[in-house]
Amino acid sequence: MRRTAKIGLVRLLLLLALCQVGCLAESDSAEVAGRCGPRDLTPECCLKQFPGQWERCTGSPEMARAAEAAEATGAVGRTPSLTLKATAAGLIASMAGQTVRIGSAEQRGTELAADLLAKVEAAIVRCVRRADQQVNDYHFHGESPDWDICQQVNVGERTTWAAYLGLFKHEQAWPCLREALDKLLPRKNHRLRPRFYVDPTTGRWEHMPEEMMSQILSREGWSGLKGTIEPDIVILDENGFIVHVYDLKFPCPESNAALWERYMDGRWRDRFQGDVYEEALGVEPLLVSPRWGVSIPRDK
């Protein structure tokens, strides 16, 4: 895990420094709208206030060393810029290619055959469990953090170990997921972290092309993505219709159930993430977690 983790540290560091993409994109809260208040010590804002103090702003000596090495080679600047944000889009934007289509009552996609679906879901679970174990090995010598550790603040004044590890484990899972899905499906039939937005002219949810996302990031930064959603994995049929949706969860501690988060503010206040995904994409999304595998939480 040591070598693999170090390779991914700069990517994780970049995502952390850009205010943790998933939380930013799916919330309308002022706290994540890119404004740095006097008590706002998210990694990006912290680095603006304390340039170069990566360990202070990320809570990780390993990430600080990786950042120092990256800075020495010019790979990472001391404070993230809009240019860097646009470059980062290449790490998280959906793959260009076949159009991703959202089904309707009149036209729906064809789900995967049962045997192939079982193989796909088994591969996703293997990657999730592998990422979970690798990150626990790296930070806790193979042990799973308990509740007390999960609640400890690890970054700034608000980011707990639970939130930090969730982001780290997501990043660790992507290469495995990409390789595993490529072996089972043509690349045009799966997407990792595609982004969707409401088209203001039609009021309908649409897939956000990579070019559109890059333009928004260059012009507005991550705050321009407020109100969009980003499921972790979508599977498409031969016509590009979404037929299966998965979201990864890494509960901390691991004994916690994998559950959909509830939006605390914004346009979906008090609604569950899974309900919004289903309404937007026309497919019931499933959760994937290390302990529980693929699941459909019923206490929504």
LUMTORNU-963534 format. One record per residue (C-alpha): x negated, y, z. Coordinates in steps of 0.2 Angstrom, whole numbers, padded with zeros to 4 digits, always signed. Last residue first. Example, Ala and Ser with C-alpha at 12.3 -4.5 7.8 and 13.67 -1.06 7.14 Angstrom:
# LUMTORNU-963534
-0068-0005+0036-0062-0022+0039
//
This chain:
# LUMTORNU-963534
+0174+0033+0019+0174+0018+0031+0173+0005+0017+0155+0006+0012+0153-0004-0004+0136-0013-0003+0121-0019-0013+0107-0024-0001+0112-0023+0018+0094-0022+0026+0084-0013+0012+0099-0002+0006+0109+0000-0010+0125+0009-0011+0138+0007-0024+0147+0020-0035+0165+0017-0041+0165+0023-0059+0173+0038-0067+0158+0049-0066+0164+0064-0057+0177+0057-0046+0167+0042-0042+0152+0053-0038+0162+0065-0027+0170+0051-0017+0152+0043-0014+0146+0060-0007+0160+0061+0005+0171+0076+0006+0171+0088+0021+0165+0102+0011+0165+0098-0008+0164+0116-0014+0151+0121-0002+0148+0115+0016+0145+0100+0027+0146+0087+0013+0148+0070+0021+0134+0057+0018+0139+0040+0011+0134+0026+0023+0121+0012+0024+0123+0005+0042+0110+0009+0055+0099-0006+0060+0086+0001+0049+0083+0016+0061+0083+0026+0050+0094+0021+0035+0086+0020+0018+0099+0024+0006+0098+0021-0013+0113+0026-0024+0120+0015-0038+0131+0018-0053+0138+0005-0065+0148+0007-0081+0142+0024-0088+0146+0025-0107+0132+0026-0119+0140+0016-0133+0130+0000-0129+0134+0001-0110+0126+0012-0098+0119+0008-0080+0116+0023-0069+0103+0024-0055+0099+0037-0041+0114+0048-0043+0110+0066-0046+0125+0079-0043+0126+0097-0048+0133+0111-0038+0117+0120-0035+0105+0117-0049+0100+0135-0051+0094+0136-0034+0080+0124-0040+0071+0138-0049+0081+0151-0058+0074+0154-0076+0061+0140-0077+0071+0128-0067+0087+0132-0078+0077+0130-0094+0070+0113-0088+0087+0107-0084+0094+0111-0101+0079+0103-0110+0082+0087-0100+0100+0086-0104+0113+0088-0090+0126+0074-0092+0144+0081-0092+0158+0084-0079+0173+0093-0086+0179+0110-0082+0179+0113-0101+0169+0130-0103+0161+0129-0086+0154+0112-0090+0153+0104-0072+0135+0096-0070+0127+0079-0070+0109+0074-0067+0101+0058-0071+0090+0050-0057+0085+0034-0065+0094+0030-0081+0098+0013-0089+0105+0007-0106+0093+0016-0117+0078+0008-0109+0084-0009-0115+0089-0020-0100+0081-0033-0090+0062-0030-0091+0065-0011-0092+0075-0012-0076+0061-0020-0066+0048-0008-0072+0058+0007-0069+0064+0001-0052+0046-0003-0047+0040+0014-0052+0054+0023-0043+0054+0014-0026+0039+0024-0019+0048+0041-0022+0064+0035-0014+0054+0028+0001+0045+0045+0003+0062+0055+0003+0070+0043+0015+0055+0044+0026+0055+0063+0027+0074+0063+0031+0072+0050+0045+0056+0057+0051+0065+0073+0054+0065+0089+0044+0071+0104+0054+0058+0114+0062+0043+0112+0050+0041+0094+0045+0041+0079+0056+0055+0082+0069+0058+0067+0079+0075+0059+0076+0068+0043+0067+0055+0041+0081+0068+0040+0094+0079+0028+0084+0066+0016+0081+0053+0016+0067+0051-0001+0058+0034-0009+0061+0022-0013+0047+0008-0003+0053+0019+0012+0056+0015+0025+0042+0008+0015+0028+0016-0002+0033+0033+0007+0035+0030+0015+0018+0026-0002+0010+0041-0011+0018+0054+0002+0013+0047+0002-0005+0048-0017-0006+0065-0018+0001+0071-0005-0012+0062-0014-0026+0069-0031-0021+0087-0023-0020+0086-0016-0037+0080-0032-0045+0094-0042-0036+0106-0029-0043+0100-0031-0061+0100-0050-0060+0118-0051-0053+0123-0039-0067+0115-0050-0080+0125-0065-0073+0141-0056-0072+0140-0048-0090+0138-0030-0089+0153-0018-0089+0160-0012-0105+0163+0007-0105+0180+0016-0104+0190+0026-0117+0208+0032-0114+0207+0033-0095+0190+0042-0096+0172+0036-0097+0157+0048-0094+0144+0047-0108+0125+0048-0107+0119+0053-0124+0105+0041-0131+0088+0048-0129+0079+0060-0117+0075+0052-0100+0082+0060-0085+0073+0074-0076+0063+0070-0060+0045+0070-0064+0046+0080-0080+0055+0094-0070+0040+0096-0060+0032+0106-0074+0046+0118-0073+0044+0120-0055+0025+0123-0057+0029+0137-0069+0042+0143-0056+0028+0144-0044+0023+0133-0029+0010+0140-0017-0007+0134-0015-0008+0127-0033-0008+0109-0036-0018+0100-0050-0032+0113-0049-0046+0100-0046-0049+0107-0028-0031+0110-0026-0027+0091-0029-0040+0086-0016-0033+0098-0004-0016+0092-0007-0021+0074-0005-0029+0078+0012-0014+0087+0017-0003+0072+0012-0013+0061+0023-0013+0073+0037+0006+0073+0036+0018+0085+0045+0022+0093+0028+0020+0112+0032+0007+0111+0045-0002+0098+0036-0001+0108+0020-0008+0124+0027-0014+0131+0010-0004+0147+0011+0005+0149+0028+0021+0160+0025+0023+0154+0007+0018+0137+0012+0032+0137+0025+0044+0142+0013+0040+0128+0001+0039+0115+0015+0056+0120+0023+0051+0132+0038+0066+0144+0037+0065+0153+0054+0061+0170+0047+0072+0167+0032+0065+0160+0015+0079+0161+0001+0078+0147-0011+0097+0142-0010+0093+0128+0003+0099+0137+0019+0112+0147+0009+0122+0131+0008+0129+0126-0009+0122+0108-0008+0119+0095-0021+0104+0101-0029+0095+0106-0014+0097+0091-0004+0092+0080-0018+0077+0090-0023+0067+0092-0007+0062+0110-0005+0050+0111-0020+0035+0108-0008+0043+0092-0004+0044+0087-0022+0026+0092-0025+0020+0083-0010+0029+0067-0015+0021+0068-0032+0004+0072-0024+0007+0057-0012+0011+0044-0025-0006+0039-0029-0010+0039-0011+0004+0027-0007-0001+0015-0021-0019+0015-0014-0014+0012+0004+0000+0000+0000
//
